[in-house]
Amino acid sequence: MLAVELETKVDPNKNIALYLQVKDILIKRIQEKIWAPNSLIPTEQELMEEFNVSRTTLRQAITILVQEGLLEKKQGKGTIVKSQQLTGNGRLKGFAEEAIEKGLTPKSKLLRIECKKDLYHEKSLLDIPENEEVLVIERIRFADSEPIAIERTCWPSHIGKLFENQDLDRAKFYEILEENGIILKRAKEKISAINATLYEADLLGIRGGEALLETEKISYGLDDRAIEFSKVKFRSDKYHYNIELTR
């Protein structure tokens, strides 16, 4: 506790505005989970006394973090730490990578794994002969123990063999591919807005009919052959997509 206090001391002699120093301290406490998601932060009076700053200075810092989506003011309760949204940004990454970049702990729960011969649409996307099987893996994806998405991935059988002896509650598919010399080069992705079925809503802990963000992605290797077809349904309150446009 003493180490935290030493690291987070506000210095009025620094050439940095006090409210910015306070803001940086609050961000660090959120990132290091000293204040857990959805928990109340200390009161204004407590923080003013801790940092030895005015109410105006403290409110400037908190206002910035509210605007940046890190904190949220709850009427009659106080200020809470918001759960962080995951963000897709056009990079070819797995769910676990995105979660870790946000300082969240990714987990999975396996729903289903099976080989199928009758998935003709998926076979056409993966350019698989009709007589071959497709390995289907369905999982719930969690960030900090909160369900975020339902993930369905389809793999050609020769790729799927790599996952046969893996703990699929923990497995990171892209890491396993790279460990076996399979490198992803590019992907095509489609994003749609859909509504959750009752079954999906139950898995994700939301109400039936709530909006979901659905992504469909085909990933290709260095030889430009399709390796994976995935369909992921994200909670729209926990995931958003950023795309930078240029002209």
N, C-alpha and C positions, 0 to 999 in steps of 0.2 A: 504493500500500500504506500509506503514511503517513497518507493521508486516512482510510482505514478505521480505523486504530489510534486516531486522534484522536476519531473519531465513536463509538467503542465502548469508551471508557475507563470503568471502574467508579469511581464517586465515593462513598467512604464518608461524606462530609459531606452527601450528599443526603438529603432526608426520604423516601427510598424504600428499602425493604429491599434488601440486596445481591442476594439470590437473584432478586428481580424485575428488577433491573437486568441481571443476567446473562441471565435468560430473554429479555428484550427484545432484547439483543444477538444471542443465538442465533437468534431469530425473524428478525431483520433479515438475518442472513447466509444463512438459508434462502431468504427471499423474494428477495433479490438474487442468489441462485444462486452465492454465493461457495462454498457447499457444495452440490454438485450432488445431485439425487435419486439414491438408492441408494449414495451414497458414505459412507465412514466419516468421522465428525467426529474432531477431535484427541482424544487420550487425556485422561482425567481429570487426570493430572499436568500435561500441557501446558496445559490450560485453567486449572487452579488457579494455575499460575505466571503465565500471561498476565494473568488478572484479579486476581491477588493476593487470592484468597479461599480459604476452607477447603473441604475435601472435602464437608462437610455442606451448605454453601451451594451449591456446584456441583451436588450431587446433587438438591437441592430444585428447582433450575431445570430440570434435565434430566427429572426425574420429571414435572413439569407438562407438558412438551412431549411426553413419551411418552403421557401421558393424553390430550392434545389431538390425538394422531395425527400429529404432525410428525416425531417421532423414534421409532426402534424399536431395542431392545436385541437383539443377536444373540449367542447363547451362543457363547463362544470366539472371537468376532470383535471385538466392541465395539458402538458405537452408530452407527446409520446414519440418513441422512435418508430418510424415507419419501416415495415418490411420492404426490403429492396426488390425492385422489379429486375428480372433478367432482361437483357437486351440483345436481340439479334442485330447484326450490323453488316451482313453481307460477307463475312469471313467464313471459311469452311472450318467450323469448329463443332465439337460435340457439346451436349448439354452440360456435362461435368466441367469442361473447360470454361464455359460461360459462367457457371455458378462459382467456380473457384476464383475467377477474375473479379467477381463481385464480393469476394470475402465470405461466400456461403459454402456450406458443406453439402455436397451432392450425395444422394442415395437413390437406390432403385428398389422396386419390388416386382419380381417376375410374375406376370399374369398367365402367360402361355408361351410355349415353344413347341413347334411342330413342323414337319415337312409336308408340303402340299404339292400336288400335281395339277390341280384344277384352277390355279390362279393365273388365268390366261392374260389378263391385263398386265399384271406384274411381270410375267414372263416376257411380254412384248417390250416393256420398258427396259428390262434387264438384258434383252436379246438372248434369252435362254431357249434352247430347243424344247419342243412340246413334250418330249418324253422324259425330261429332267425335272427334278423337284426344286422347289423354292423353300428355304428355311425361313420361317416366320417367328419373330420374337416380339412379344408385347410386354411392356413394362410401364409401371407408374414411376415417374421421375419426381424426386423430392429435392427441395433446397431447405436446409436447416429443419428437416423433419416435416415440412409443409408440402403437401402435394401440389405440383405445379403443372404437370403435363401427363398425357397418356401417349406413349410412344409405340409405334408399330414399325418394325424394320423388316425388310425382305432381302434375302441374300441368295445368290447362286449357291448351289450345294457345295462346290469346291471351296467357296469362301466360308460358308456356314460351318464347315468341319473345324475351323479354327476356334469356334465358340463352344464345341461339344463338351469339353471338360472344364469350362470356366464357371466361376461363381457369377451368375448373371444378375444377382442382386448388387454386385460390386463392379462388374466388368465395364471397362471403358473401351468401346469397340475400336475407335480409331487408334488407340495405343496398341491394342492387340494386332491390328492390321500392320502397323509400322514395325512392331517387333518381329513380324513375319515377312518383312521386306515388301509390303504392299503400301504404296504411297498414293494418297489422294491428290489429284491434280486440280480438279474443278468440279462444279456442281451446277445443276439447274434447279431452281426453286420457285414454287408457286405459293402465294399466300392468299388465304380466303378467310372470310368471317362466317362462322357457323353458330348454331345453337346447340347446347349440350343436351343429349338425351338423358333420361332419368338414370340409366346405368352409368353413363359418363359422369354425371353430376354427383352420384353417390361415391364414385372413386375419387373425385377431386374435392369433395367436401363443399360443394356449392349447390345452388338450387337448379332444378331442371329448367331448361330453356335459357339459362344464362349464356351470354356471348362467349365464344371461344375463338381463339386465333389458330387456324389450321395451316400447317405448312406441309407441302409435298415436295420431296427432294430426290433427285437422282444424282448420285455421286460417281465420278469417273476416276480411273487410275491413270498412271502416266502413259499407258498405251491407248487411252481414250475409250477403253471398254468400261461399261457400267458395272459397278461393284455393289451398290446399295440403292434400294428404293425405300424411302421412309415417309411415313405420314405421322405427324405429331400434332396433337390437339392441346394447346396451351390455355390456361386460365388467362383471360384478358386483363384481369386486375393484377396479375403477377408477371406478365411478359409483354414486352412491346418490341417493335422493330424499327431501327433507325437506318435510313438509306440516304447517302449523300448524293445529290444530283449536281451535275456540272453541265455547262453549256459553252 
